[in-house]
Amino acid sequence: MKLDDRWKAFEEQDNVWPLVRWAAKWLLFLVVTVTLLRIVCWPLVFASKVAQVVTEQIDPHVLLQRYEWFKDAHAALDQKLANIGVYRQREARLERAYGPNRLKWPADERERYDIWESELSGVVASYNELAATYNAQMAKINYRFTNRGMLPQGATETFPREYAPYNQGETR
């Protein structure tokens, strides 16, 4: 028996090929349908995700939390500047009392001055770190509400757009 004859006998025997052709057509139909649905639905899914992100960013609770963070950071920066001023006044008082030459000061006053200088360095470093964080947060596009003219309802003052790092010889 030739190969062609065996093939024909196989086709006629169980009538398998019509079933295979039917399954192949349905599989092809499903693949094409799913592909087209993905192509059509992708922009809708993308738009939905964009809308979700925008909704999350402008949610009143989120905006209030951000505003409060800026308010707290602004107050903390002002407090740190006030502390720096206090340290500067203490040092100036010692210099007025004993003169500019620290070698002539009593030992306990020199020690106190050195401790204050050390503490002052820590406050200045803390101020600069918070100022850098404040500036970075203010530069983000989703914090635009903090800019002048865009205050939440009930707010009476705007926040500075940026804080400069504290320099030793500079006052605000």
C-alpha positions as CSV (number, residue, x, y, z in Angstrom):
1,M,0.0,0.0,0.0
2,K,1.3,3.4,-0.9
3,L,1.6,6.3,1.4
4,D,-1.1,8.2,-0.4
5,D,-3.5,5.3,0.0
6,R,-2.8,5.0,3.7
7,W,-3.4,8.7,4.1
8,K,-6.8,8.6,2.4
9,A,-7.7,5.6,4.4
10,F,-6.8,7.5,7.6
11,E,-8.9,10.5,6.5
12,E,-11.9,8.4,5.7
13,Q,-11.6,6.1,8.7
14,D,-12.4,8.5,11.6
15,N,-13.3,11.6,9.8
16,V,-10.8,13.5,12.0
17,W,-9.8,16.3,9.7
18,P,-13.1,18.2,9.7
19,L,-12.9,18.4,13.4
20,V,-9.2,19.6,13.3
21,R,-10.1,22.2,10.6
22,W,-13.0,23.4,12.8
23,A,-10.8,23.7,15.9
24,A,-8.1,25.4,13.9
25,K,-10.6,28.0,12.6
26,W,-11.9,28.7,16.1
27,L,-8.4,29.0,17.5
28,L,-7.5,31.4,14.7
29,F,-10.7,33.3,15.3
30,L,-10.0,33.5,19.1
31,V,-6.4,34.7,18.5
32,V,-7.4,37.4,16.1
33,T,-10.3,38.5,18.4
34,V,-8.1,38.7,21.5
35,T,-5.4,40.6,19.6
36,L,-7.9,43.1,18.2
37,L,-9.5,43.5,21.7
38,R,-6.1,44.2,23.2
39,I,-5.3,46.7,20.4
40,V,-8.6,48.5,20.9
41,C,-8.7,48.3,24.7
42,W,-5.0,49.3,25.4
43,P,-5.7,53.1,25.0
44,L,-8.7,52.7,27.3
45,V,-6.7,50.9,30.0
46,F,-3.9,53.5,29.6
47,A,-6.4,56.4,29.9
48,S,-7.9,54.7,33.0
49,K,-4.5,54.5,34.7
50,V,-3.7,58.1,33.9
51,A,-7.0,59.2,35.3
52,Q,-6.4,57.1,38.4
53,V,-2.9,58.8,39.0
54,V,-4.4,62.2,38.4
55,T,-7.2,61.5,40.8
56,E,-4.7,60.3,43.5
57,Q,-2.5,63.4,43.0
58,I,-5.3,65.9,43.4
59,D,-7.3,64.1,46.1
60,P,-8.1,66.7,48.8
61,H,-6.6,64.5,51.5
62,V,-3.3,64.2,49.7
63,L,-3.2,67.9,48.9
64,L,-3.9,68.7,52.6
65,Q,-1.1,66.3,53.7
66,R,1.4,68.0,51.3
67,Y,0.3,71.4,52.4
68,E,0.8,70.5,56.0
69,W,4.2,69.1,55.3
70,F,5.3,72.4,53.7
71,K,3.7,74.3,56.6
72,D,5.6,72.1,59.1
73,A,8.9,72.4,57.2
74,H,8.5,76.1,56.8
75,A,8.0,76.4,60.6
76,A,10.9,74.1,61.3
77,L,13.2,76.1,59.1
78,D,12.1,79.4,60.8
79,Q,12.7,77.7,64.2
80,K,16.2,76.6,63.1
81,L,17.0,80.1,61.9
82,A,15.9,81.5,65.3
83,N,18.1,78.9,67.1
84,I,21.0,80.0,64.9
85,G,20.3,83.6,65.9
86,V,20.3,82.6,69.6
87,Y,23.7,80.9,69.3
88,R,25.1,83.9,67.4
89,Q,23.9,86.3,70.2
90,R,25.4,84.1,72.9
91,E,28.8,84.1,71.0
92,A,28.6,87.9,70.5
93,R,27.8,88.4,74.2
94,L,31.0,86.5,75.1
95,E,33.0,88.4,72.6
96,R,31.8,91.7,74.0
97,A,32.5,90.6,77.6
98,Y,36.0,89.2,77.0
99,G,37.1,90.8,73.7
100,P,37.8,89.2,70.4
101,N,41.0,87.4,71.5
102,R,39.7,84.0,72.7
103,L,43.1,83.1,74.2
104,K,42.5,85.7,76.9
105,W,39.1,84.3,77.9
106,P,38.7,82.2,81.0
107,A,39.0,78.5,80.3
108,D,35.4,77.7,81.1
109,E,34.1,80.4,78.8
110,R,36.3,79.1,75.9
111,E,34.9,75.6,76.6
112,R,31.4,76.9,76.6
113,Y,32.0,78.8,73.3
114,D,33.4,75.7,71.7
115,I,30.4,73.7,72.8
116,W,28.1,76.3,71.4
117,E,30.0,76.3,68.1
118,S,29.7,72.6,67.9
119,E,25.9,72.8,68.6
120,L,25.6,75.6,66.1
121,S,27.3,73.5,63.4
122,G,24.7,70.8,64.0
123,V,21.8,73.2,63.8
124,V,23.2,74.7,60.6
125,A,23.6,71.2,59.1
126,S,20.1,70.3,60.1
127,Y,18.8,73.5,58.6
128,N,20.6,72.9,55.3
129,E,19.3,69.4,55.1
130,L,15.7,70.4,55.6
131,A,16.1,73.3,53.2
132,A,17.4,71.0,50.5
133,T,14.5,68.6,51.1
134,Y,12.0,71.5,51.0
135,N,13.5,72.9,47.8
136,A,13.4,69.4,46.1
137,Q,9.8,68.9,47.2
138,M,8.8,72.4,46.0
139,A,10.3,71.7,42.6
140,K,8.1,68.7,42.0
141,I,5.3,69.3,39.5
142,N,2.7,67.6,41.7
143,Y,3.4,70.2,44.4
144,R,2.6,73.2,42.2
145,F,-0.3,74.1,44.5
146,T,2.2,75.5,46.9
147,N,3.2,78.3,44.5
148,R,1.9,81.8,45.0
149,G,-1.7,82.3,43.9
150,M,-2.7,78.6,44.3
151,L,-3.3,78.2,48.0
152,P,-5.8,75.8,49.5
153,Q,-9.0,77.4,50.8
154,G,-8.4,79.0,54.2
155,A,-4.7,79.5,53.8
156,T,-3.5,83.0,54.4
157,E,0.1,83.1,53.4
158,T,2.2,81.5,50.7
159,F,5.4,79.5,51.3
160,P,8.8,80.6,50.0
161,R,9.6,79.1,46.7
162,E,13.1,78.1,47.9
163,Y,15.3,78.3,50.9
164,A,18.9,79.1,50.5
165,P,21.5,77.1,52.4
166,Y,22.6,78.9,55.6
167,N,26.1,80.5,55.3
168,Q,28.0,81.3,58.4
169,G,28.4,85.0,57.7
170,E,24.9,85.5,56.4
171,T,21.6,86.3,58.2
172,R,18.2,86.3,56.9
